[in-house]
Amino acid sequence: MKAAVFTTRFRERLSFEGVFLLILLATIALRFLFLDLKLFHHDEAIHAWFSYRLLTEGVYMYDPMYHGPFLYYVTAGFFSLLGDSDIVGRFFPALLGTLLVLLVYPIYKLGYLDKKQTLVAALFLAVSPNMVYFSRFLRNDIFIAFFTMVLLVALLYYFERRQMRYALIAGAAIGFGMSAKENMPIIILIFGVYLLYLIWTRKVQLPTHWIRDLVLGVLVAFGIMVAFYSSFGAHPELALTWWIQAIDHWMAMHQMQRLGGPPYFYILLFVLYEIPILILAVVGILQFIDIRGIIFRWREQRMGRAGTPEIGDGAEDREEVPPTVEPLPVEQRLGFKDHLREILSGTGKIQPVDRQREFARFAIFWMFLSLAAYAYIGEKVPWLILHQLLPMIFVAVYAMTTRKAVIAAVASIFLIGMTLHVAFTPADINEPIVQVQNSEELREVFAKIDAADRVAIATDNYWPLPWYYRGENASKLSYYSQKVSEPTIYSGDFDVVITRDDDTYPALEGYTKEAYRLNYWFSYEENKDRLLEYYFLRNGNVGNRIIEVFTKAPAGTTA
């Protein structure tokens, strides 16, 4: 009796909303705990520095090399409110990474996901190694993932509620996304094509006031883009020309393949970090196309042909079932012009839709086009996996039976373990998710710089030093961008001299020399002959840049 009462109370407390709240709390913990555990990545330091300059000097002008202006204005805003630090720089990405999980709930409320699908999708978003890692990362891609979800939810609610405010929210999501990074048009194109399909097949119907809502949504989007790309009026010439610069730059990067890789580059990352989601997505696709039903019907047909009854064994008594005739599509029955007229006027009958199945169809379409787009794009960098992972999660949760949900929950143990490894290891890690990450060895270099009065940076590989030595601390650093003559060093009376190991001094009189890793990255060439071993042990050699630090010996000592 007591066991039955306990079970009942346990189930009551573990309601759907309760479990969703627990997942959300786990999301918050994984995004916000120890945000400054690791030094800023090379790109993070640059982004933070530009944001700091915007705050302190009012200097900013769009450069496609560093993506859209949204990151810099928002980060500068947080710096002004909370102070400039690594934690504050990563605060907004962590916030959006948390809200991304929360946005699954309104999709459930509209009936496009059931409870099991919602909980598993939220769980995957919460503990996915890539989602966590890049939510703790001052780059634009988590912004795009968030605005993609806002756009999705806004469109679903617009066609459900048919209210202008959702069109305005969709326009704002597009405007902010376009102001964040140049890959937002891929999302808009994918969503737009599928929306046209839904409208043409009468699975959704345009409201009678759709033209007004479209115009207002477009105005909101363009207003946001003009404001950001013109630097709020400081550079009005960029308001209408920024997109030309963006296309020219990224076409050049695509051709150059500065950070190239094979078309299957992201599949390898999925296998390394997200393999439970990848496998369940494959299962979801097979469930969607009903592969078991296809096999069963194929076997039935083969058995039927093999055992076709002859005359006299009862075959003549069987009723012949006429073949099923599919009705003609609406546009063929009405004629193209009449069908188009009904669509644009928002009249006519809507086709009945299984919401969960249609949402799965959309997610599969979204996933495959995203995989194809980023397989084609020449620039292969780990953070672009987010835009392929987001739809894959929704494909993975299709037809979420209890058995499949249990498998997903158990598989999440792998995701959590990998997340703890890549996001919470307080040391350099040999992982492809990391690219040009500043080494933790720099903390020892920082200690030497902190103790010095004058420091010479005699190399062009000096990031993240401008970020970590900004404001009043910047005055102690002299940047030369290359090795200078030894008399220049001695006459400058520098306490610390920093060079790159391939352009350095054999020795400097009166100085001790030590080598440190500046930054590092996963090296495929160093590990290609031991990939299976690497998969399980996660060890091996890394590519890196080495700096040499010359520290002046104290007076009265011999270097």
C-alpha positions as CSV (number, residue, x, y, z in Angstrom):
1,M,0.0,0.0,0.0
2,K,2.8,2.4,0.9
3,A,4.6,1.5,-2.3
4,A,1.5,2.3,-4.4
5,V,1.1,5.7,-2.6
6,F,4.8,6.5,-3.1
7,T,4.5,5.7,-6.8
8,T,1.4,7.8,-7.2
9,R,3.0,10.8,-5.5
10,F,6.2,10.3,-7.5
11,R,4.3,10.4,-10.8
12,E,2.4,13.4,-9.7
13,R,5.5,15.3,-8.9
14,L,7.2,14.2,-12.1
15,S,4.5,15.8,-14.2
16,F,5.3,16.9,-17.8
17,E,5.8,20.5,-16.7
18,G,7.9,19.3,-13.7
19,V,10.3,17.3,-15.9
20,F,10.5,20.2,-18.4
21,L,11.4,22.5,-15.6
22,L,14.2,20.1,-14.4
23,I,15.6,20.0,-17.9
24,L,15.5,23.8,-18.0
25,L,17.3,24.1,-14.7
26,A,20.0,21.7,-16.0
27,T,20.2,23.9,-19.1
28,I,20.9,26.9,-17.0
29,A,23.5,25.1,-15.0
30,L,25.4,23.8,-18.1
31,R,25.3,27.3,-19.7
32,F,26.2,29.5,-16.8
33,L,28.4,27.6,-14.4
34,F,32.1,28.5,-14.6
35,L,31.7,30.6,-17.7
36,D,35.3,31.8,-17.5
37,L,36.7,28.4,-16.9
38,K,38.7,28.6,-20.1
39,L,40.4,31.5,-21.7
40,F,38.7,33.2,-24.6
41,H,39.0,31.5,-28.0
42,H,41.0,33.5,-30.6
43,D,37.7,34.7,-32.2
44,E,36.1,35.4,-28.9
45,A,39.0,37.7,-27.9
46,I,38.6,39.6,-31.1
47,H,34.8,40.0,-30.8
48,A,35.2,41.1,-27.2
49,W,37.9,43.6,-28.1
50,F,35.8,45.2,-30.9
51,S,32.8,45.4,-28.5
52,Y,35.0,47.0,-25.9
53,R,36.2,49.6,-28.4
54,L,32.6,50.3,-29.4
55,L,31.8,50.9,-25.8
56,T,34.8,53.0,-24.9
57,E,35.6,54.8,-28.2
58,G,32.3,54.6,-30.1
59,V,34.2,52.9,-33.0
60,Y,32.5,50.3,-35.2
61,M,32.1,49.7,-38.9
62,Y,30.8,46.5,-40.5
63,D,33.5,44.1,-41.8
64,P,32.2,40.8,-43.3
65,M,35.4,39.0,-42.0
66,Y,34.0,39.5,-38.5
67,H,30.3,38.9,-39.3
68,G,27.3,41.1,-38.5
69,P,27.1,44.0,-36.1
70,F,24.5,42.6,-33.7
71,L,27.1,40.8,-31.5
72,Y,29.2,43.9,-31.0
73,Y,26.3,46.2,-30.0
74,V,24.7,43.7,-27.7
75,T,28.1,42.7,-26.1
76,A,29.0,46.4,-25.7
77,G,25.6,46.9,-24.0
78,F,26.3,44.1,-21.5
79,F,29.8,45.5,-20.9
80,S,28.3,48.9,-20.0
81,L,25.8,47.3,-17.6
82,L,27.8,44.6,-15.9
83,G,31.5,45.4,-16.7
84,D,33.9,44.1,-19.3
85,S,35.0,40.5,-18.4
86,D,35.1,37.0,-19.9
87,I,32.0,36.1,-18.0
88,V,30.0,39.1,-19.1
89,G,31.1,38.5,-22.7
90,R,29.7,35.0,-22.7
91,F,26.6,35.9,-20.7
92,F,24.3,36.7,-23.7
93,P,25.3,33.6,-25.7
94,A,24.5,31.5,-22.6
95,L,21.2,33.3,-22.2
96,L,20.2,32.6,-25.8
97,G,21.3,29.0,-25.5
98,T,19.0,28.6,-22.5
99,L,16.0,30.3,-24.2
100,L,16.5,28.0,-27.2
101,V,15.4,25.1,-25.0
102,L,12.5,27.1,-23.6
103,L,11.2,27.7,-27.2
104,V,10.4,24.0,-27.6
105,Y,7.4,24.5,-25.3
106,P,5.3,26.7,-27.5
107,I,5.8,24.2,-30.4
108,Y,4.3,21.6,-28.1
109,K,1.4,23.9,-27.1
110,L,0.3,24.1,-30.7
111,G,0.3,20.3,-31.0
112,Y,3.3,19.9,-33.3
113,L,5.1,17.8,-30.7
114,D,3.6,15.5,-28.1
115,K,4.8,15.4,-24.5
116,K,7.5,12.7,-25.0
117,Q,8.8,14.5,-28.1
118,T,9.0,17.8,-26.3
119,L,10.8,16.4,-23.3
120,V,13.4,14.5,-25.4
121,A,13.9,17.5,-27.8
122,A,14.4,19.8,-24.8
123,L,16.8,17.2,-23.2
124,F,18.9,16.9,-26.4
125,L,19.1,20.7,-26.7
126,A,20.0,21.0,-23.1
127,V,22.9,18.4,-23.0
128,S,24.1,18.3,-26.6
129,P,27.9,18.9,-26.5
130,N,27.8,21.3,-29.4
131,M,24.8,23.2,-28.1
132,V,26.4,23.6,-24.7
133,Y,29.9,24.4,-25.9
134,F,28.8,27.1,-28.4
135,S,26.3,28.5,-25.9
136,R,29.3,29.3,-23.7
137,F,31.1,30.9,-26.6
138,L,31.1,34.5,-27.9
139,R,30.3,33.8,-31.5
140,N,27.3,34.5,-33.7
141,D,26.1,31.0,-34.3
142,I,24.1,30.5,-31.2
143,F,22.4,33.8,-32.0
144,I,21.4,32.4,-35.4
145,A,20.1,29.2,-33.8
146,F,18.0,31.3,-31.4
147,F,16.5,33.6,-34.0
148,T,15.8,30.5,-36.2
149,M,13.7,29.1,-33.4
150,V,12.0,32.4,-32.8
151,L,11.2,32.6,-36.5
152,L,9.8,29.1,-36.5
153,V,7.6,29.6,-33.5
154,A,6.4,33.0,-34.8
155,L,5.4,31.5,-38.2
156,L,3.6,28.6,-36.5
157,Y,1.6,30.9,-34.3
158,Y,0.9,33.3,-37.1
159,F,-0.9,30.7,-39.2
160,E,-2.6,29.4,-36.1
161,R,-3.7,32.7,-34.6
162,R,-3.6,34.8,-37.8
163,Q,-2.5,37.9,-35.8
164,M,-0.3,40.6,-37.0
165,R,2.0,40.6,-33.9
166,Y,3.4,37.2,-34.9
167,A,4.3,38.5,-38.4
168,L,6.1,41.4,-36.7
169,I,8.0,38.9,-34.4
170,A,8.9,36.9,-37.5
171,G,10.2,40.1,-39.2
172,A,12.2,41.0,-36.1
173,A,13.7,37.5,-35.9
174,I,14.8,37.8,-39.6
175,G,16.1,41.3,-39.0
176,F,18.2,40.4,-36.0
177,G,19.4,37.2,-37.6
178,M,20.5,38.9,-40.7
179,S,22.3,41.5,-38.5
180,A,24.0,38.7,-36.7
181,K,25.6,36.5,-39.4
182,E,25.6,36.1,-43.1
183,N,24.2,32.5,-43.1
184,M,20.7,33.6,-42.0
185,P,19.6,33.7,-45.6
186,I,20.0,29.9,-45.8
187,I,17.4,29.6,-43.0
188,I,15.1,32.1,-44.7
189,L,15.3,30.2,-48.0
190,I,14.6,26.8,-46.4
191,F,11.7,28.1,-44.4
192,G,10.3,30.1,-47.4
193,V,10.4,27.2,-49.8
194,Y,8.6,24.9,-47.3
195,L,6.0,27.6,-46.5
196,L,5.2,28.0,-50.2
197,Y,4.7,24.2,-50.4
198,L,2.3,24.3,-47.4
199,I,0.4,27.2,-48.9
200,W,0.1,25.7,-52.4
201,T,-1.1,22.3,-51.1
202,R,-3.6,24.1,-48.8
203,K,-2.1,22.7,-45.6
204,V,-2.1,26.3,-44.4
205,Q,-4.2,29.2,-45.5
206,L,-3.1,32.8,-45.8
207,P,-5.1,35.3,-43.7
208,T,-7.2,37.8,-45.6
209,H,-4.8,40.5,-44.3
210,W,-1.6,38.7,-45.2
211,I,-0.3,41.4,-47.5
212,R,-0.5,44.0,-44.8
213,D,1.3,41.7,-42.4
214,L,3.9,40.7,-44.9
215,V,4.7,44.4,-45.7
216,L,4.9,45.3,-42.0
217,G,7.1,42.3,-41.2
218,V,9.5,43.2,-44.1
219,L,9.6,46.8,-42.9
220,V,10.6,45.6,-39.4
221,A,13.3,43.3,-40.7
222,F,14.8,46.0,-43.0
223,G,14.5,48.6,-40.3
224,I,16.6,46.5,-37.9
225,M,19.2,45.7,-40.6
226,V,19.5,49.3,-41.7
227,A,20.0,50.4,-38.1
228,F,22.7,47.9,-37.3
229,Y,24.6,47.9,-40.6
230,S,24.7,51.7,-40.8
231,S,26.1,51.7,-37.2
232,F,22.9,53.5,-36.2
233,G,23.6,56.3,-38.7
234,A,27.4,56.6,-38.3
235,H,28.0,54.8,-41.7
236,P,24.8,55.4,-43.8
237,E,26.7,54.3,-46.9
238,L,26.6,50.7,-45.6
239,A,22.9,50.6,-45.1
240,L,22.3,49.4,-48.7
241,T,25.7,48.0,-49.7
242,W,26.7,45.8,-46.8
243,W,25.2,42.7,-48.5
244,I,27.4,43.2,-51.6
245,Q,30.5,43.2,-49.3
246,A,29.2,40.1,-47.6
247,I,28.6,38.2,-50.8
248,D,32.0,39.2,-52.3
249,H,33.8,38.2,-49.1
250,W,32.2,34.9,-48.4
251,M,32.3,33.8,-52.1
252,A,36.1,34.5,-51.9
253,M,36.3,32.4,-48.7
254,H,34.4,29.6,-50.3
255,Q,36.8,29.5,-53.2
256,M,39.8,29.9,-51.0
257,Q,38.7,27.2,-48.5
258,R,41.0,28.8,-45.9
259,L,39.5,26.4,-43.4
260,G,38.5,23.6,-45.8
261,G,37.4,20.1,-45.3
262,P,35.7,17.2,-47.1
263,P,31.9,17.4,-47.7
264,Y,31.4,14.8,-44.9
265,F,33.2,17.0,-42.4
266,Y,30.2,17.6,-40.2
267,I,29.1,14.0,-40.3
268,L,32.4,13.2,-38.6
269,L,31.6,15.7,-35.9
270,F,28.1,14.2,-35.4
271,V,29.7,10.8,-35.0
272,L,32.2,12.2,-32.5
273,Y,29.8,14.3,-30.3
274,E,26.2,13.7,-31.3
275,I,26.0,10.1,-32.3
276,P,22.8,9.2,-30.3
277,I,21.0,12.1,-32.0
278,L,22.3,11.1,-35.4
279,I,21.2,7.5,-34.9
280,L,17.8,8.5,-33.6
281,A,17.4,10.9,-36.6
282,V,18.0,8.0,-39.0
283,V,15.4,6.0,-37.0
284,G,13.0,8.9,-37.2
285,I,13.4,9.1,-41.0
286,L,12.8,5.3,-41.3
287,Q,9.7,5.7,-39.1
288,F,8.4,8.6,-41.1
289,I,8.7,6.7,-44.4
290,D,7.3,3.6,-42.6
291,I,10.1,1.3,-43.7
292,R,8.6,-1.6,-41.8
293,G,5.3,-1.2,-43.5
294,I,7.1,-1.0,-46.9
295,I,9.0,-4.2,-46.2
296,F,5.8,-5.9,-44.9
297,R,3.8,-5.0,-48.0
298,W,6.7,-6.1,-50.2
299,R,6.8,-9.5,-48.5
300,E,3.0,-9.8,-48.8
301,Q,3.2,-9.0,-52.5
302,R,5.9,-11.6,-53.0
303,M,4.1,-14.2,-51.0
304,G,0.9,-13.4,-53.0
305,R,2.7,-13.9,-56.3
306,A,4.4,-17.0,-55.1
307,G,1.1,-18.5,-53.9
308,T,-1.3,-17.3,-56.6
309,P,-4.3,-19.7,-56.5
310,E,-5.2,-21.7,-59.6
311,I,-8.8,-22.0,-61.0
312,G,-10.7,-24.4,-58.9
313,D,-9.0,-23.8,-55.6
314,G,-11.5,-21.0,-54.6
315,A,-9.9,-18.2,-56.6
316,E,-13.0,-17.6,-58.6
317,D,-15.0,-17.0,-55.4
318,R,-12.8,-14.2,-54.2
319,E,-13.9,-10.6,-54.8
320,E,-11.5,-8.5,-56.8
321,V,-10.7,-5.3,-55.1
322,P,-10.5,-2.3,-57.5
323,P,-7.3,-0.3,-57.4
324,T,-7.4,2.9,-55.3
325,V,-7.7,6.0,-57.3
326,E,-6.0,9.1,-55.8
327,P,-8.1,12.3,-56.2
328,L,-6.7,14.9,-58.4
329,P,-4.8,17.7,-56.6
330,V,-6.9,20.8,-55.9
331,E,-5.0,22.9,-58.4
332,Q,-5.7,20.5,-61.2
333,R,-9.4,20.3,-60.4
334,L,-9.7,24.1,-60.2
335,G,-7.2,25.1,-62.8
336,F,-3.9,26.9,-62.0
337,K,-5.3,30.5,-62.1
338,D,-8.4,29.7,-60.0
339,H,-6.2,27.8,-57.5
340,L,-3.8,30.7,-57.3
341,R,-6.6,33.2,-56.9
342,E,-8.1,31.2,-54.0
343,I,-4.7,31.0,-52.3
344,L,-4.0,34.7,-52.5
345,S,-7.5,35.7,-51.4
346,G,-7.3,33.4,-48.3
347,T,-10.4,31.4,-49.3
348,G,-11.1,27.8,-50.1
349,K,-10.9,24.7,-48.1
350,I,-7.9,23.7,-46.0
351,Q,-6.6,20.2,-46.3
352,P,-6.6,18.2,-43.0
353,V,-3.1,17.9,-41.6
354,D,-1.5,15.6,-39.0
355,R,0.5,18.2,-37.2
356,Q,3.2,16.0,-35.8
357,R,3.8,14.2,-39.1
358,E,3.8,17.5,-41.0
359,F,6.3,19.0,-38.6
360,A,8.5,15.9,-39.0
361,R,8.3,16.3,-42.8
362,F,9.4,19.9,-42.4
363,A,12.2,19.0,-40.0
364,I,13.5,16.3,-42.4
365,F,13.4,18.8,-45.3
366,W,15.2,21.4,-43.1
367,M,17.8,18.9,-42.0
368,F,18.7,17.6,-45.4
369,L,18.9,21.0,-47.0
370,S,21.1,22.2,-44.1
371,L,23.4,19.2,-44.4
372,A,23.7,19.8,-48.2
373,A,24.3,23.5,-47.8
374,Y,27.1,23.2,-45.3
375,A,28.6,20.2,-47.1
376,Y,28.9,22.4,-50.1
377,I,30.2,25.6,-48.4
378,G,34.0,25.6,-48.6
379,E,34.6,27.1,-45.1
380,K,34.4,24.1,-42.7
381,V,34.4,25.2,-39.0
382,P,32.9,23.4,-36.1
383,W,30.4,26.0,-34.9
384,L,28.4,25.7,-38.2
385,I,27.2,22.3,-37.0
386,L,24.6,24.0,-34.8
387,H,22.5,24.9,-37.9
388,Q,22.4,21.2,-38.9
389,L,22.0,19.9,-35.4
390,L,18.9,21.9,-34.6
391,P,16.6,20.3,-37.2
392,M,18.2,16.9,-36.6
393,I,17.0,17.0,-33.1
394,F,13.4,17.4,-34.2
395,V,13.8,14.6,-36.7
396,A,15.3,12.4,-34.0
397,V,12.2,12.8,-31.7
398,Y,9.6,11.8,-34.4
399,A,7.2,9.0,-33.3
400,M,8.6,9.0,-29.8
401,T,7.3,5.8,-28.2
402,T,8.1,5.0,-24.6
403,R,10.7,2.6,-25.7
404,K,12.4,5.1,-27.9
405,A,12.2,7.7,-25.2
406,V,14.0,5.4,-22.7
407,I,16.7,4.8,-25.3
408,A,17.0,8.5,-25.8
409,A,17.3,9.2,-22.1
410,V,20.0,6.5,-21.6
411,A,21.8,7.7,-24.7
412,S,21.9,11.2,-23.2
413,I,24.4,9.9,-20.7
414,F,26.9,9.8,-23.6
415,L,26.0,13.4,-24.5
416,I,26.4,14.6,-20.9
417,G,29.7,12.9,-20.5
418,M,31.0,14.4,-23.8
419,T,29.6,17.8,-22.7
420,L,31.5,17.7,-19.4
421,H,34.6,16.8,-21.3
422,V,34.6,19.5,-24.0
423,A,33.1,22.3,-21.9
424,F,34.3,21.7,-18.4
425,T,37.8,20.3,-18.7
426,P,40.1,23.1,-17.2
427,A,42.9,22.3,-19.6
428,D,43.8,22.1,-23.3
429,I,41.8,19.3,-25.0
430,N,42.5,17.6,-28.3
431,E,39.1,17.9,-29.9
432,P,37.9,18.9,-33.4
433,I,35.2,21.0,-31.7
434,V,38.1,23.3,-30.7
435,Q,39.6,25.4,-33.4
436,V,42.4,27.9,-32.6
437,Q,41.6,27.9,-28.9
438,N,44.0,30.0,-26.8
439,S,46.0,27.7,-24.6
440,E,45.6,27.6,-20.8
441,E,49.4,27.9,-20.7
442,L,48.9,31.6,-21.4
443,R,47.9,32.1,-17.8
444,E,51.6,31.6,-16.9
445,V,52.5,34.2,-19.5
446,F,49.9,36.6,-18.1
447,A,51.5,36.2,-14.7
448,K,54.8,37.3,-16.1
449,I,53.2,40.3,-18.0
450,D,51.4,41.3,-14.8
451,A,54.7,41.4,-12.9
452,A,56.4,43.5,-15.6
453,D,56.3,47.2,-16.3
454,R,57.3,47.1,-20.0
455,V,56.5,44.3,-22.4
456,A,57.6,43.9,-26.1
457,I,55.3,41.8,-28.3
458,A,57.7,41.1,-31.2
459,T,55.3,38.9,-33.3
460,D,52.1,39.3,-35.3
461,N,50.6,36.3,-33.4
462,Y,49.5,38.2,-30.3
463,W,45.8,37.6,-29.7
464,P,44.3,37.4,-27.1
465,L,46.6,39.9,-25.5
466,P,44.8,43.1,-26.7
467,W,41.7,41.9,-24.9
468,Y,43.3,40.8,-21.7
469,Y,45.5,43.9,-21.6
470,R,43.0,46.7,-22.4
471,G,42.4,50.1,-20.9
472,E,45.1,51.2,-18.4
473,N,46.9,47.8,-18.7
474,A,47.4,48.3,-22.5
475,S,50.1,50.9,-21.9
476,K,52.7,48.4,-20.7
477,L,52.6,46.5,-24.0
478,S,54.5,47.6,-27.1
479,Y,53.4,45.8,-30.3
480,Y,56.0,45.4,-33.0
481,S,54.3,42.6,-35.1
482,Q,57.7,41.0,-35.9
483,K,61.1,40.4,-34.4
484,V,63.1,43.6,-34.0
485,S,66.8,44.1,-33.5
486,E,68.3,43.3,-30.2
487,P,69.5,46.9,-29.6
488,T,65.9,47.9,-29.8
489,I,65.0,45.4,-27.1
490,Y,67.9,46.6,-24.8
491,S,67.2,50.3,-25.4
492,G,63.5,49.8,-24.6
493,D,64.4,48.2,-21.2
494,F,61.7,45.6,-21.5
495,D,61.0,43.3,-18.6
496,V,59.4,40.7,-20.9
497,V,59.8,40.1,-24.6
498,I,57.5,37.7,-26.5
499,T,58.3,36.2,-29.9
500,R,57.1,33.4,-32.1
501,D,59.3,30.3,-32.1
502,D,60.0,30.4,-35.8
503,D,61.1,34.0,-35.7
504,T,62.9,34.5,-32.4
505,Y,66.3,35.2,-30.8
506,P,68.7,32.4,-29.9
507,A,69.1,34.2,-26.6
508,L,68.9,37.7,-25.1
509,E,71.6,38.7,-22.7
510,G,70.2,39.1,-19.2
511,Y,67.0,37.3,-20.0
512,T,65.7,33.7,-19.4
513,K,63.8,32.0,-22.2
514,E,60.7,29.7,-21.9
515,A,58.4,28.3,-24.5
516,Y,54.6,28.3,-24.2
517,R,51.7,27.2,-26.4
518,L,49.8,30.2,-27.6
519,N,46.9,28.4,-29.2
520,Y,46.1,25.0,-30.5
521,W,43.7,23.0,-32.7
522,F,42.9,19.4,-33.5
523,S,45.3,18.0,-36.1
524,Y,43.8,15.5,-38.5
525,E,47.2,14.8,-40.1
526,E,48.7,13.9,-36.7
527,N,45.9,11.5,-35.9
528,K,44.6,10.1,-39.2
529,D,46.4,6.7,-38.7
530,R,44.8,6.2,-35.3
531,L,41.2,7.5,-35.7
532,L,39.6,4.6,-33.9
533,E,42.0,4.7,-31.0
534,Y,41.5,8.5,-30.9
535,Y,37.7,8.1,-30.8
536,F,37.8,6.2,-27.5
537,L,40.9,7.7,-25.9
538,R,40.7,11.3,-27.1
539,N,44.4,11.8,-27.0
540,G,47.2,12.5,-29.4
541,N,49.0,15.4,-31.0
542,V,47.6,18.8,-31.7
543,G,48.5,21.5,-34.1
544,N,49.7,24.6,-32.2
545,R,51.6,27.9,-32.3
546,I,54.4,28.3,-29.9
547,I,55.7,31.6,-28.4
548,E,58.9,32.2,-26.6
549,V,58.9,34.4,-23.6
550,F,62.1,36.2,-22.5
551,T,62.0,37.4,-18.9
552,K,64.6,39.8,-17.6
553,A,66.5,38.3,-14.8
554,P,66.5,40.2,-11.5
555,A,69.4,42.5,-10.9
556,G,72.4,40.7,-9.4
557,T,71.5,37.3,-10.9
558,T,72.9,35.5,-13.9
559,A,70.4,34.6,-16.7
